[in-house]
Amino acid sequence: MGFQGFPMLTADEVASLIPHDAMVAFSGFTPAGTAKAVPQALARRASDLHSAGLPYQIRVLTGASTGTSLDDTLAKADAISWRAPYQSSSVLRKQINQGDVAFVDMHLSHVPQSVLFGFFGKIDFAVIEATDITPDGRVYLSTSIGASPTFLQAAENVIIEVNRSHSHRLSDMADIVVPKPPPHRHAIDLDHPLERIGKPYARVDPEKVIAIVETNEPDEPAHFADPDEVSNAIADHVVKFLTKELACGRIPREFLPLQSGVGNVANAVLQGIGENPEIPNFMMYTEVLQSSALELMLQGRLLGASTCALVLSAEATRQVTDNIDFFATRTVLRPQEISNNPAAVRQLGIIAMNTALEVDIFGHVNSTHVCGQQIMNGIGGSGDFARNAYQSIFMCPSVAKGGRISTIVPMCTHVDHNEHSVHVVVTEQGLADLRGLAPQQRASTIIDRCAHPMYRDYLHRYLREENSSHIPHDLSRCFELHQNLLQTGAMLPDCSFTRVNQPEMHCGV
């Protein structure tokens, strides 16, 4: 026996215990808190076995996306046969779109309950990063909580990666509760984003812990480009909308908690909110906290945040470690079934701000699939928030690929968020408030305010030429732009395009 009485093994020794076709649940919600050493050892084992002509792949379950040490490394070794519930790896994405990996895209709040009720079958192994584990089974998680508390409960065998690079005091932020299964589940008693309702640790049956692997690897730092002209224009429209809502009383004077997706547009919007003196100091109730939010916290603009993961730059990580007393009283790390819980989102009156790949003229949003076929990342947590938000805002540039693609289209090729969950659409061209508008009114508003000028005539003609129906679609033409794109490389082949700088888009987590 070794650490705290548990067996101490190397990552390669642990990998040798995990057989082909095992279901393995890993910690991680984005690169934050992702298991690191064991996935890399599994990739090495897969490569060795493949070289010997033997099969070796595992089924991979996580809380959300992960770091390159997990998804990228395993995918490059052809070691994944099945994956859920979300990913952001270019290598894995290609394998999914080629049909080599079976991928299940899910609302993130659904994952823990699906695990507990056996929707995926038995969980053979859980590999969980932590800062510490006690002999009686208290597991102190690192920079994300995700679905790790549920994985610890459900897995038949547990491996703990004790990562020495993280501060032990991250547990000061943790607030962990695993709700009872229905029909015995109680309502979430959460009246404020910083209210604590759980414990600073997760629990595991010590008898299930088959190994401790000691590591000393920091999370992969988050890198996003600085806001550009397009993302700043989107931010300006969002901020003006929020100040108008405040002025007319549709947002209370004390403001409401914000949820924000990840990426350049989301960072620009948060920066714009922080710089506007008409918006009061505010709270966040979100699934991912980025470096831009920590800067607002240091400035006193962000009063506090509930989140599931800390997705930070290397510098922001050092700031948290060096100022843990400051951040621990203003930051709460929760499991994803609490951070993304629909009841909590509705109860707290969250203003949800997420990005889209495309939006159709009637207000449906596609967050996941290009031309309805090729997946990008997945829906992540955007649906958890959008379906239940006090105000649900979706943002995207009006065009992509220098204008060859319009993100405003007659009909989405894939719908992740239907018209009932989309209140506001924003591009750099303007903002469409869809609340209270019938379908044809929504269409005219989105075209006039959000579509790029080079596409407006086409979209207006499409709307005028349709029959008089509640939602007037011409099923023979509704995907004409997409067909043009697939055949010619441009949605409007006869247009001359001007290069437009576009921010990198990130959907969900």
N, C-alpha and C positions, 0 to 999 in steps of 0.2 A: 504494500500500500504506500501511497505517497501523499500528495497534497490533500490536507484536511481528511486524510484517511481514504481517499479515493485513488484508484489506480492511475499512475502517471504513464502516458504513452506518447510516442512521437506521432506526428500527423500521418506519416507513412504506415506506422503500425495500426492506427485507427482505420486508414483506408483499406487495409488488408482484411478488415472485419466486415466490410460492407459489400455484399454480394451483387452480382449482376441483377438488374431489374428491381433493386430495392427502392422503396419510396423513402426519400430523405427530405426532411424539413429543415431548412437552414434559417438562422436568424438573419435579419437585415431588412431594412425599409429604406430603399435607396442604398448607396454605399455605407450609410451610417449603421454601425453595429453589425455589418455583414460578417459572417464567418469567413475566415481568410486562409488559414493554414490547411485545414482538412480538404476544402474543395481543390486546392492546388495539388495536394497529395493524391486525390481521387483522379485528377486529370493525368498525373504521371502514371498511375496504375492503369488507367484506360489505354494510354499510349503504348505501354509495355505489352499489355494483353493483345491489343490490336496488332502489334508487330509480330506477335506469336501466332496470329490467325485466330484468336479467341474473341468472343463477343464480350463487351462490357459497356453497359449504359445504365444510368439510374434515372429514376423519376424525381424531379426537383420541384419542391414546394417552398415558397418563401412568403414573407409578408407583402412585399411589393417588388420593385426592381432591386438590383444589387450592384455591387462593384465589379470591376474587371476581374478581381481575384476569384469570383464565383462564376457568373454567367459566361463571361468572355473566355475564361480559362477552360471551363468544362466544355463549352461549345467548340473551341478550337481543337480539343481532344476527341471530338465526336462522342462525348460521354453522356449526352442528355437524350432521352427518348420521349419524355413528356415534361411539360412545364406549366405551372400556374403560380400566381394569378396575373402577373404583369412582368414585363421585361423592357429593357432599354438598350440591349446589346446589339450592335450592328451585325456581329457574327451570328448570334442566335437568331436574330430577325430573318436573316437570309435562309437559315435552315428551316425555320417555321414556314416561310413563304414558298420554299421548295417542297414542302410536305415531308421533310425528313424528321421534324420534331412535332409532336402533337401538342398544341398550345390551347389552354383554356383561359380565356379572358374573363375576368370577374370583377364585380364591385368589391372593393377591398374590405368593406365592413362585413361582407358575407363569408369571408374566408374562415375565421375562427369557428363559427357555428357549423360550417360545412365539414371541418375537420372533426369536431367533437361528435357529430352524428354519422361519421363514416361515409360521407359522400364520395370520398376519394379512395376508399378502402383503408386498410390499416397503415399507420405511419410506422415504418420499420425502425428508422433512426431519426433523432433530432440532433442537429449540430448547432449549438447556441453560443454566441460570444457573450462573455460576462467579465466584470471586473473582479468578482469574487463568488465563492460558493461556500456555504457552511456545512458542517457534518449533518445537520438536521434537514438540509435540502433547501435552504434559502439561497436563491440565485439573484445576484445583483447585476442587472443588465447594463450595457454600455450606452452608446449614443442613440439607440433606437429601442423601442419596446416592440412595435409591430405585432406579430402573432406569436412571438416567442413564448409568452405564458401558456398559451393553449398548446403549442407544440410540446412543451415540457410535460404537460398533463397527459397528452394523447399518445406520445411516442412509446414504443416498447423498449427502446434503448436510447440513452442520452449520452452525448459527448459534449463537454463544456470546454470551449476555448477561453481560457483565462488570459485576457489581453492586458499586459502590463503597461501599454502605451497610454491607456485611458486613466483619467483621474478616478480614484475610488469615490470621490464625492459626487459623481454623476447621480448616484442613488438619491442624493438630496432633491433631485428634480423628479424622480420617478413616483408615479401614483398608479399602482397596478391593481386592477380588479378584474376577475373573470366572472362575468354574469352567470347565474344559474341557468340551466337549459329550460326552455319553455316546456310545460306551462307554469313552471315555478319561478320564472324570471320576474324580478321586481323592477319597477320603474327606476330609471337612473335619477338619483337625487342630486342633481347638479344645477345650481342656480347661478353660477359665476364661472368664467373660464379658468380661474385659478383655484377654485374650490377643490379640495382633495378628498377623495372618497375611498381610497384603497391603501395599499402598503407600498413601501419603497423597494420591495423585492418580489420576485416571482417564486413559486414553490415547485419542487420536484420531489418525487419519491426517491430517497437516496439509493434504494436498491436498484433503481433503473440506470444509475450513472455508471457507465462501463469504462469511462476514461476521462481524464483531464489532460488537455493539451495546452501547454504554456506558449504564449506568443507575445510578440512585442511589435506589432504592426499598426500604425495609425490608419484611420479611415482614409480612403482616397479622397483628396480634396475636391470640392465642387468648383468647376470653372465655367463661368458664363461671360460672354462678351459684354462690354459696356453698352448701355442703352443707346440706340441709334435714332435717327430722325423718325423712322416709322414707329418704333415702340414708344418714343416720347410723345408722338402725336396721339397714339392710342391712350396713353396715360393721361394726357391733357383732357381728352373727351370724358374719360371715366371720372376724373377729379371734378370737372365741371358738373357732371351729372350728380355726383354725391353732394356737392355743395348746394345745388338746386333742391335736391330732396330734403336736405337739412333746412333750408330756408322756408320751404312750404310745409314743413312739419311731417313729412312722410318718413323721415328718420328722426328719432328723438334727439334732443339736444346733447345728451350724454353719449350719443352715437351708438353703434352696434358692433359686435365683434366681426372681424374680417377673416375670411378664408382665402388663401391665395395659392394658386398652382406654382409650378417651378418654371424657371427660364427667364429669358431676357425681358419679355413683355411684362411678366409678373413683377420682376424687379423694378422695372421702370414705373409701373403703377404704384407700387409701395413707396418708391422714392417721391413720386409726385404727391401722394397723399401726405407724406411726412413734411413736405416743403410748403404745403398750403395752410396758411394760418386760419382759414375759415373752418377747417376740420379740427375738431377737438382732439386731445390726446385719446388714444384708442387702445382696445384690446384685440387680440387675435385668438381664434379657435380654429385650428387648422391641422393638417396632417404632416406638413413639412415646414420647418423653420430654417430659412436661409440666412446667409451672412448679412444681407441687406436689412433684414428685420432686426438682427442684433444691433446694428448701427443705430437704428431708430430707438431701440431700447436704451442704449447708452445716452442718446440725446434727450431722453425723457418723453419722446413722442409716443412710443409704444410702451404702454404701462405694464403689460404682461402678456404671456402667450401660453396657450395649451397646444401641444403638438404631439406627434408620434415619433419624430426623428429630428435630429440636428444635422442638417446638410450644410456643412461649413467649409470655407476656405481654410488653409493651414493657419493663416493669421487669425481668423475668427476663432478657430479652435484654441489657439494659445490665449486669446482674450478670455474665453470662457474659463479655461483652467486657472488663469492668473486672477480672475475676478469672480470666483465661484460663489462667494457669499452674495454678491450683487445679483448674479443671474439665477441662482437657485431659488431665490424668493420671488422671482418674476417669471419663471419658466416651469411648466409642468409637462412631463413626458408620460404619455398614456398608451395603453394598448390600442390597436387600430379599431377594434370593435367599440371603443369608447370615443376615441378622437374622431371617428367617422360615423358615429351613431346617428341615424336619422332622427331619433327622438330628441337627442341633445341639440342637433342642428336646428330643428324646428323650435324647441323651447327657448334657446338662447337668441333666436332671431339673427342668424348668421347672414352676412352679405358675402355671397360666394362669387369668386372671380377666377375663371378658368379659361384655358385656351382651346381653340378649335382648329381642326384641319380644314373643314369647309362648313358653310352654313347655307341652307337653301332659302329661297325667297319667302317661304312660309314659316320659317323659324325653327326648323329641325337642324340639329348639329351632329356632325360626324367628327369624332375625336380620334378615330383609331385606324381607318383603312383608306389607302389611296386607291381611287377608282373602285371602291367597294371590294377590292380583292387583296391587296398587299397590306398586311398589318404594319403599323409603325411601332408603337409601344404597347398600347392597351388603354382601357378606359380608366384604370387606376381608381382614385377616389373621387374623381370629378362628379360622377353620378350620385354618390352618397350625399354630397353637398348640394348639387344643383336641384335634385328632386325635392329637397326639403328646405331650401333657403328662403329667407325673408325676401331677398332680392338675388336673382341668379343672373350673373353677367358672363357672357362669353366673348372672347377677344381673339382677333387674328388680323394679320395684314390683309388687305383687299386682294392682292395678287401675289403670286410666287413665280419663281423662275423667270425673273425679269419681265413679267406680264404675260407669259405664256399660259399661266394657270390663273383662273379667277377662283378665289375662295368663296365667292357668292355665286351660287348655281341655281338652276330651276328646281332640281331635286337632288338631295344628298344620295350618294351611292351606297351609303351605309348610315344608319341612324343609331347613335348612342344616347342622345338626349332629344326627346321629342318636343314638339311645340309647347306642351303643357309645362315643361320644366325650364323654358328659356324665356326670361323676362326682358333682357337687354342684349343687343348685339352691337359690338364696337369694332370698327377698323380705323385705320389712320384717316379715312375719308370722313367719318362721322359716327354718330351713335343713333341707334334705332331703339326707342322705348316701345316695346310690343304689348305692354299691359293694356288690356281692354280692347285690343284691336281684333277685328275679324280677319280671316285669312287674306282676302284681297287687300285690305288695308295694311296688313303686315307686309305683304309683298311689295306694295308701292313704297312703303316707308324704308324697308331694307334696301331696295334698289336705289332710291334717291339719296339715302344717307350713308350707306355702307359700301356699295359696289364701286369699283374703280370706273372712272368716266369712260374708258374704252369698252366696257362691257354693259353699260347702262342701256344703250339703245337695243341691244340684243335681248336683254332681260325684259325690258318694257314690251318689246314686240311679242315675246313669248307669252307674257301675261295677257296682252290684248287679244291675241289670236286664239286663246283657249275658249272652250265652251263655258257657258255660265253654270258652274257647279260651285259647291261650297268651297272646295279646294280645286281650282281649275287647272288640271294637268292634261297635257297631251302625251299620252303614254308612248306614242311613236317618236316623240322628240325630246322627252324630258332629260335624256342622257346624251343629247347631241354634242354638247361641249366635251363631255368625257370621251365620246367616240372620236371626235376630232383630235383630242389629245393623244389617244392611243395610236391613231393612224398617221398623224402628221407631226406630233410633238408640240402642238399648240392648240388651245381651245378655240381660238379664232384664227384659222390659218392665214387669212388674207390681211391681217393687221401687221403693221410694222411696230415692233416692240422696242421700248426704251428700257435699258437696264435699270431696275429698281433694287436698291439694297434692301434685303429682307432679313429680319431677325431669325435666328434659329428657333424653331417651335418645339415645345415640350408639352405633351398632353398628359394630365394626370400625374402619377408618381412612378 
